[in-house]
C-alpha cells in the first residue's frame, strides 16, 4: 500500500500532471469569460441584426432562436441553445489558437540557434601535429 501511495505521489508531482491541472482550471475560467461575452455582447448584437429583417420578433435573439426550438411529444429540442454553444466553442477555440500561436512565437524568439564556429587550424597547429606524429614514430622504434 505504501509503495502504491508513493507511486501515486510521484505521478501527481510530475510536471506534466501539474501543467495539465493548471490548464484545465485556466481553461474553465476562460470558457466562463467567453460564455459571458457571447451571452452578453454577441447574442444581443446578432439579435439586433436579426430584428432589422422584416417579419422577425422584437430584436431579442432568444425569442428568435426559440423559433428554432422543436416540440415533439412534449419534449422540446432547443436548437437555439446549441447554436449559442457552437458560437461559444468557435470563439473559445479561436482565441486559444491565438494564445498558443503567440506563445510558440515567443518561445521561438527566446531560443536562439546555436552556431558552432569551427576553429581553423593555424600553421602552429599543423606543426604541433607533425611534432606529435614524429614523437609517436620515434617511440614506436624504441
Beta strands, then each sheet from edge to edge (+ up, - down):
strand 1: 70-72
strand 2: 75-77
sheet 1: 1+ 2-
end
